[in-house]
Amino acid sequence: MKENFDEALKAILKHEGGFVNHPKDPGGMTNLGVTKRVWEEWVGKAVGEKDMRALTPAIVAPMYRKKYWDAVKGDEMPDGLDYLMFDFAVNAGPGRAIRTMQKAIGATPDGVIGPKTMAALKAANQSELVAKFSAEKEAFYRSLPTFATFGKGWMRRLAEVKTHAETMLA
């Protein structure tokens, strides 16, 4: 829902943390969950470590809204599912988040949230959908070659996001 963006972003930024440049992370240099490549795309120019370290929640919020929240139609999603979709879009890309949700509701996973997908989302048992979507996310994370390095953190995040989404449903 439209009014959930700020709360969802705050929760995501808590999970994403500050500046990191882990050698095993394929995303490379990252701050507030924003990779250097994504930030360069957004600002339309090359950036360095100083630029990446200077990112703040206020600076990255418009990018998060447009690139992830709007891409998964967060304003139109039911409470809880908006946060669940937004979080996975940030973590794995909007297309994968949409296809994962479509798979969880039994729709054709085409990566587009059209009228049929939105109707199915809204008609679904929301608690069951949160559980199915979370199970699909877990399967995806476990399939990644970097699971041994980052899996514990991903599983913790998955559990916390699922719990928060369930709370938002209530």
N, C-alpha and C positions, 0 to 999 in steps of 0.2 A: 504494500500500500504506500501511497505517496508520502505519508507522514512518517514512514519507518526508515527512510534513507539515512538520516543522521544517526539514529540508534544503531542501525546495521553497520554503517561505516565505522563508528566508534568501536564496535565489537570486533570487526575485521582488523582494524589497525592494532588492537590489543594483541591479536594472534600474530599479525605480521611482524611486529616489533620494529626496531630501528635499523640502523645501517649494518649490513653484513656483506661479506664477500667470500663465502665459503668455497674452497677449491673444488668440492664435489657437487656443488649446486650448478646445474646447467644454465640457470638464470643469471649466474655471475653476480656482479655488483648490484645490490638491492637496498632500498631504504623504504620503510613503511609499506613493504610489499610490492613496490614498484621497481621493476628491473631497469637497468640502464637502457636497454634496447627499447622497452616500452616508453620510457620517459623521452628518449630521443625522438621516437615517432610522434609523441604527443606535442613536443615543443618544436619539432621540425628542424632540429640541428643537433650536432654532436655535443655531448656533455662529458664532463670529467668527474673525478671523485669529489671534488669540492662542491660541484653543483648537486651531486647526488646526496651528499651529507647535509646540504642546506634545505632539503625538502621538509615541509611541515604538513600536518593534516590539512590545514587551510589551503595550501598550495596544491595538494594532490586530490582534494575532494572533487573538483569539477571533472577531472580525468576519470576518477572512479565512477562518478555518476554516469557520464556519457559512455564510456568504454565497457562498463560491466553492468551497472544497475539498469540503465536504459536498454542495453542489449538483451537482457533477459526479461524486459517489461516489468521491472520491479514495482512500478506504480500501479500496475494492474493485477499483480499477484495477490492471493490471499495472505493475510498475516501469517508469519512463520515461514511460508514457502518463499516469500520474497527474500528473506534473509538467507535461507538455505540455498536458493539459486544464486544469489549475489555472491555468497562466500565461495561456492564452487566455481563460479565464473572467474573470480579473481584467481583462484588456485589452479584451474585447469583450462580456462578459456570459456567464453560464452557459448560457443557451438557445442562443446562437450557437455557443458552444464544443461543445455536445452535437450540434447539427445539423451542424456542420462535421465532427465525428468520424464521425457516421452517414453522411454523404455519402462520406467517405474509405473507409469499409468497405463501401459499397454498400447500406446499410440505408435505410429510409424516414426522411428527416430530419424527425422529429416533435418533437424537443427533449426527449424523455423517455428516460432510460436504464432500460429495462425488461429483463426476462430475455433477450429475443431480442438486443437491442443488446449486452448484457454478454457473452453467449455468442459473438457475432460478433467482439467486440473481443478476447476471449481466444483465439479460434481463428485470428485473422488472423496473418499473418507480421508480427511486431512491427516489424522494421526497415522493411519496405515501408509499414506503416501510419504510422510516424513521418514518412517521406518524403511520402506522400500528404497527410497532415494538414497538414504544413508548407507544401506547395504550395497547399493550399486557403487557409491563413492568409495566405500571400503575396498571393493573388488578392484576398482581402478587403481587405487593407491598401492595395493599389494602387488599389482602387475608391473609396477615401475621398477627399473633396474636400480634406482636410488633408494628403494624401500629400506634396505638394511641400514642406511645412513640416517634417513629422515623419517622412517616409518613410525617410530614411537611418538614423535611430535605430531605427525599427521593423524594418528589414531586418537591422541588426546584432543586435538582440535576437532576432529569429526564428532567425538562424544560431546564435547562442549557445545558445538554448533547445533547438534541434534537436540540437546536438552533445551537450549535457548529457543530454538524454533518451536519445540513443543510448548514451552511457556507462553510464547507469543500466540499460539493457537487458542489458548484458554481465555 
